[in-house]
Amino acid sequence: MAYDDIRYHHDAGVAHIELHRPEALNAWTPGMGRELLHAVRRASADDAVRAVLVTGAGRAFCAGADVKNARDLMPDGSPDLSSRLREMYNPLVLALRAAPKPCVAAVQGACAGIGVSLALACDLVLAADDAYLLLAFVRIGVMPDGGATAFLAERVGLARAAELCMLGDRLPAERARDWGLVNAVHPVADLPAVARELAARLAAAPTVAIASTKRALAAATQRSLADHLELEAGLQQGHAATHDYAEGRAAFVERRPARFLGR
């Protein structure tokens, strides 16, 4: 598969997958979703790959889904908010969790929306000191998806998860570390080298033992992740015909406060 929106290279046992739309802060398009899924499956199937490093080009890890991308319509004429989840994004999250090798995310700048799901689907997350997590779905009248609600509830508890999802405020890197969402925070200039060093250390580790550990941890905490992803997709689709979703998208495009009516 030829890649347009990501970069992939393999060196010394590490597959490096880079989101590469820096001019758009690596915002996701359907094409990027397909490429990421292919790259993760490629790395998982390659016996020469013993660790995976996921990064973003430029000054952001990922700004979330590209809102400039038009949505397909459902038979009833409402926007299709779930097909991409079911066809690309959810399979990607499951592929990262099922990968028989450790996956590391290195996050700088903005990590928003589906970018948060991508980072948290990895086994270890490093962050630059300028990084922040943002789940601002509520601002356009929808809910977090891509496994974000599962990962948050599991790692920070219901109160903090509700705060992040319901208020849609930024979570700075240092607080994300204190809350247990990232493993370490480094100066932004040091992050690439530190991430490569960690990936190389994992690539030199006993891969089968790491894979077994990962599988056991997932069984202990994420046994129903696939079911949860489907629940999110169904709930997300339920927002398609609401006034608040239409108002939220219009307000975002027009750069004005949304006027939600609760319906």
DAJOZI-V386196 format. One record per backbone hydrogen bond with DSSP energy under -0.5 kcal/mol. CO is the residue of the C=O (numbers start at 0). NH is the residue of the N-H. E is the energy in kcal/mol with one decimal. If there is no record, write none. Layout:
BEGIN
co=CO nh=NH e=E
co=CO nh=NH e=E
END
This chain:
BEGIN
co=4 nh=19 e=-2.9
co=6 nh=17 e=-2.9
co=8 nh=15 e=-3.4
co=10 nh=13 e=-2.0
co=12 nh=14 e=-0.5
co=12 nh=49 e=-3.4
co=12 nh=50 e=-1.2
co=13 nh=10 e=-2.5
co=13 nh=15 e=-0.6
co=14 nh=16 e=-0.6
co=14 nh=52 e=-2.8
co=15 nh=8 e=-1.7
co=15 nh=17 e=-0.6
co=16 nh=18 e=-0.5
co=16 nh=54 e=-2.4
co=17 nh=6 e=-2.3
co=18 nh=56 e=-2.8
co=20 nh=23 e=-2.1
co=20 nh=25 e=-2.8
co=21 nh=24 e=-1.5
co=23 nh=26 e=-1.4
co=24 nh=62 e=-1.6
co=27 nh=65 e=-3.2
co=28 nh=32 e=-2.3
co=29 nh=33 e=-2.3
co=30 nh=34 e=-2.2
co=31 nh=35 e=-2.9
co=32 nh=36 e=-2.2
co=33 nh=37 e=-2.2
co=34 nh=38 e=-2.6
co=35 nh=39 e=-2.5
co=36 nh=40 e=-2.2
co=37 nh=41 e=-2.5
co=38 nh=42 e=-2.6
co=39 nh=43 e=-2.4
co=40 nh=44 e=-1.9
co=41 nh=45 e=-0.9
co=42 nh=45 e=-0.5
co=44 nh=46 e=-0.7
co=45 nh=48 e=-1.7
co=47 nh=49 e=-0.5
co=49 nh=101 e=-0.6
co=50 nh=14 e=-2.6
co=51 nh=103 e=-3.1
co=52 nh=16 e=-3.1
co=52 nh=54 e=-0.5
co=53 nh=105 e=-2.4
co=54 nh=18 e=-2.9
co=56 nh=59 e=-0.7
co=61 nh=111 e=-2.8
co=63 nh=27 e=-2.7
co=64 nh=66 e=-0.8
co=65 nh=68 e=-1.8
co=67 nh=69 e=-0.6
co=71 nh=79 e=-2.9
co=73 nh=76 e=-2.4
co=77 nh=73 e=-3.4
co=78 nh=80 e=-1.0
co=81 nh=85 e=-2.5
co=82 nh=86 e=-2.8
co=83 nh=87 e=-2.4
co=83 nh=88 e=-2.0
co=84 nh=89 e=-3.0
co=84 nh=90 e=-0.5
co=87 nh=91 e=-1.8
co=88 nh=92 e=-2.2
co=89 nh=93 e=-2.5
co=90 nh=94 e=-2.3
co=91 nh=95 e=-2.4
co=92 nh=96 e=-2.1
co=93 nh=97 e=-2.2
co=94 nh=98 e=-1.1
co=101 nh=51 e=-2.4
co=102 nh=122 e=-1.7
co=102 nh=123 e=-1.8
co=103 nh=53 e=-3.2
co=104 nh=106 e=-0.5
co=104 nh=125 e=-3.1
co=106 nh=127 e=-2.8
co=107 nh=60 e=-1.4
co=108 nh=131 e=-2.0
co=109 nh=60 e=-1.4
co=109 nh=61 e=-2.3
co=110 nh=133 e=-2.0
co=111 nh=114 e=-2.5
co=112 nh=115 e=-1.3
co=112 nh=116 e=-1.2
co=113 nh=117 e=-2.3
co=114 nh=118 e=-2.4
co=115 nh=119 e=-2.8
co=116 nh=120 e=-1.4
co=117 nh=121 e=-0.6
co=118 nh=121 e=-1.3
co=123 nh=104 e=-2.6
co=124 nh=182 e=-3.1
co=124 nh=183 e=-1.0
co=125 nh=106 e=-2.9
co=126 nh=185 e=-2.5
co=127 nh=130 e=-1.8
co=130 nh=172 e=-1.9
co=131 nh=110 e=-1.6
co=132 nh=170 e=-2.7
co=133 nh=112 e=-2.3
co=133 nh=135 e=-0.5
co=135 nh=138 e=-1.7
co=136 nh=139 e=-2.1
co=136 nh=141 e=-1.7
co=137 nh=140 e=-1.3
co=144 nh=147 e=-1.5
co=146 nh=150 e=-2.7
co=147 nh=151 e=-2.7
co=148 nh=152 e=-2.0
co=149 nh=153 e=-2.1
co=150 nh=154 e=-1.7
co=151 nh=155 e=-3.1
co=151 nh=156 e=-0.7
co=152 nh=156 e=-0.7
co=155 nh=159 e=-0.5
co=156 nh=160 e=-2.2
co=157 nh=161 e=-2.7
co=158 nh=162 e=-1.9
co=159 nh=163 e=-2.4
co=160 nh=164 e=-2.5
co=161 nh=165 e=-3.1
co=162 nh=166 e=-1.7
co=163 nh=167 e=-1.1
co=169 nh=171 e=-0.6
co=170 nh=132 e=-2.4
co=171 nh=175 e=-2.5
co=172 nh=176 e=-2.4
co=173 nh=177 e=-2.2
co=174 nh=178 e=-2.3
co=175 nh=179 e=-0.6
co=175 nh=180 e=-3.0
co=175 nh=181 e=-1.0
co=176 nh=179 e=-1.1
co=183 nh=126 e=-2.3
co=185 nh=128 e=-1.8
co=186 nh=189 e=-1.4
co=186 nh=190 e=-1.3
co=187 nh=191 e=-0.5
co=189 nh=193 e=-2.3
co=190 nh=194 e=-2.9
co=191 nh=195 e=-2.3
co=192 nh=196 e=-2.2
co=193 nh=197 e=-2.3
co=194 nh=198 e=-2.6
co=195 nh=199 e=-2.4
co=196 nh=200 e=-2.1
co=197 nh=201 e=-2.3
co=198 nh=202 e=-2.3
co=199 nh=203 e=-1.2
co=201 nh=204 e=-1.2
co=204 nh=206 e=-1.1
co=205 nh=209 e=-2.4
co=206 nh=210 e=-2.7
co=207 nh=211 e=-2.3
co=208 nh=212 e=-2.4
co=209 nh=213 e=-2.7
co=210 nh=214 e=-2.4
co=211 nh=215 e=-2.3
co=212 nh=216 e=-2.6
co=213 nh=217 e=-2.3
co=214 nh=218 e=-2.1
co=215 nh=219 e=-1.8
co=216 nh=220 e=-1.6
co=217 nh=221 e=-3.5
co=221 nh=224 e=-1.9
co=223 nh=227 e=-2.4
co=224 nh=228 e=-2.6
co=225 nh=229 e=-1.8
co=226 nh=230 e=-2.1
co=227 nh=231 e=-2.6
co=228 nh=232 e=-2.3
co=229 nh=233 e=-2.3
co=230 nh=234 e=-2.6
co=231 nh=235 e=-3.0
co=232 nh=236 e=-2.1
co=233 nh=237 e=-1.2
co=235 nh=238 e=-1.8
co=236 nh=239 e=-1.6
co=238 nh=241 e=-1.8
co=239 nh=78 e=-0.5
co=241 nh=245 e=-1.6
co=242 nh=246 e=-2.8
co=243 nh=247 e=-2.7
co=244 nh=248 e=-2.5
co=245 nh=249 e=-2.1
co=246 nh=250 e=-2.8
co=247 nh=251 e=-2.1
co=248 nh=252 e=-2.4
co=249 nh=253 e=-2.4
co=250 nh=254 e=-0.7
co=250 nh=255 e=-2.2
co=251 nh=254 e=-0.8
co=257 nh=259 e=-0.6
co=262 nh=242 e=-0.8
END
